[in-house]
Amino acid sequence: MSDETPVATSVALSELSSLVGTTFGPSSWRIVTQEQVNQFAELTGDHNPIHLDPEYAAASPFGGTIVHGYFTLALVVPLMAEVIEVTGVSTGVNYGLDKLRFPAPVLVGARIRVTSTLREVTEAGGGIQAVFENTFEAEGQAKPVAVAVMIVRYYA
């Protein structure tokens, strides 16, 4: 299994709609450390011991500390950037999510990556709206750890 960062598929904004149904990725693997989880807890104020206290978490059904679901989601932007680059854009913004699920936990220290499928492209709000279904996997786990249907708006 390669640890090399993939080369992103470069797509002109004007050609994006022709790629509906295309899957991009997977991204490279990224390790999530306890230090990163602790920093995320400080930034967000989410101090649930399942994320921060190894002794507490060891007695849980997970057997160890787990990554905040929203921390996993926050990695979507840098991981997607590894697999698709939309060109001819002055700016792109996250418009929202249609669906978000965390089917399985991410144990701290696990390696995760994302695969992104372009589901829809439409004109909206003076730009182009793209809907991506992002599936996060953790190495060695059968179930995805997150599935996020994300809406991005691109402006020329």
C-alpha positions in Angstrom: 0.0 0.0 0.0 1.5 3.3 -1.1 1.9 6.3 1.2 2.5 8.7 -1.7 0.2 11.7 -2.1 -1.9 11.1 -5.2 -1.8 13.6 -8.0 -5.1 15.5 -8.0 -7.3 15.2 -11.1 -7.4 18.7 -12.6 -10.8 19.7 -14.0 -11.8 23.0 -15.6 -14.9 24.4 -14.0 -16.5 24.5 -17.5 -16.0 20.7 -17.8 -17.1 19.7 -14.3 -20.6 18.7 -15.2 -19.2 16.1 -17.7 -17.7 14.2 -14.8 -20.9 13.6 -12.8 -20.7 10.0 -11.5 -16.8 10.1 -11.4 -15.0 8.9 -8.3 -11.8 10.7 -7.3 -9.2 9.2 -5.0 -8.6 7.7 -2.7 -6.5 10.4 -1.0 -3.3 9.5 0.8 -3.5 8.0 4.3 -3.5 10.5 7.2 -2.7 9.6 10.8 -4.8 11.3 13.5 -2.7 11.7 16.7 -3.8 12.1 20.3 -2.1 15.6 20.3 -4.3 16.7 17.3 -7.4 15.4 19.1 -6.5 17.2 22.2 -6.0 20.4 20.2 -9.3 20.0 18.5 -11.0 19.6 21.9 -9.4 22.8 23.1 -10.5 24.7 20.0 -14.1 23.5 20.2 -14.6 23.0 23.9 -15.7 19.3 23.3 -13.9 17.6 26.2 -15.7 14.3 26.2 -13.4 11.8 27.9 -14.0 9.3 25.1 -11.7 11.5 23.0 -9.2 12.6 25.7 -8.8 10.1 28.6 -7.1 6.9 27.6 -8.0 5.1 30.8 -11.6 6.0 30.5 -11.7 5.2 26.8 -10.0 1.8 27.3 -13.0 0.7 29.3 -15.4 1.8 26.6 -16.7 -0.4 23.8 -14.1 1.2 21.5 -11.1 0.1 23.6 -9.3 3.4 23.3 -9.7 7.1 22.6 -11.6 8.0 19.4 -11.4 11.0 17.1 -14.2 13.6 17.2 -16.5 13.0 14.3 -16.4 16.7 13.4 -12.5 16.6 13.4 -12.7 13.7 10.9 -15.1 15.8 8.8 -12.8 18.9 9.0 -10.1 16.8 7.2 -12.4 16.7 4.1 -10.9 19.8 2.5 -7.2 18.9 2.6 -7.9 15.3 1.6 -10.2 16.3 -1.3 -7.6 18.7 -2.5 -5.3 15.7 -3.0 -7.8 14.0 -5.4 -9.5 16.8 -7.4 -8.6 20.4 -8.3 -11.2 22.5 -10.1 -9.5 25.1 -12.2 -10.8 28.4 -13.7 -12.2 29.3 -10.3 -11.7 32.6 -8.4 -13.0 31.1 -5.2 -14.7 28.0 -3.9 -16.8 27.8 -0.7 -18.4 25.1 1.3 -22.1 25.6 1.0 -23.2 22.9 3.4 -24.0 19.2 3.9 -27.0 17.3 2.7 -26.2 14.2 4.8 -23.6 13.4 7.4 -23.1 10.0 9.1 -20.4 8.5 11.3 -21.0 4.7 10.9 -17.9 3.7 12.7 -15.4 5.3 15.1 -11.9 6.4 14.2 -9.4 5.2 16.9 -6.8 7.7 17.7 -3.6 6.7 15.8 -5.6 5.3 12.9 -4.9 6.1 9.3 -7.8 7.6 7.4 -8.4 8.6 3.8 -11.2 9.8 1.6 -12.8 8.9 -1.7 -15.0 11.5 -3.4 -17.7 10.9 -6.0 -19.2 13.9 -7.9 -23.0 13.4 -7.7 -24.4 16.5 -9.2 -23.4 19.8 -10.9 -25.9 22.7 -11.3 -25.9 26.5 -11.7 -26.7 28.2 -8.5 -26.2 31.6 -6.8 -24.1 33.0 -9.7 -21.8 30.1 -9.7 -21.6 26.4 -10.1 -22.8 24.1 -7.3 -21.2 20.7 -7.1 -22.4 17.9 -4.8 -19.7 15.4 -3.7 -20.3 12.2 -1.7 -17.2 11.8 0.5 -16.5 8.4 2.1 -13.9 8.3 4.8 -12.3 4.9 5.6 -9.9 3.9 8.3 -7.3 1.4 7.4 -8.3 -2.1 8.3 -12.0 -1.3 9.1 -14.8 -2.7 7.1 -17.3 0.1 7.7 -16.7 3.7 6.6 -15.9 6.0 9.4 -17.8 9.0 7.9 -20.0 9.6 4.9 -20.6 13.3 4.0 -22.6 14.6 1.1 -21.0 18.0 0.7 -22.1 20.9 -1.4 -19.4 23.2 -2.8 -20.0 26.4 -4.8 -17.4 27.5 -7.3 -17.2 31.0 -8.7 -15.3 31.9 -11.9 
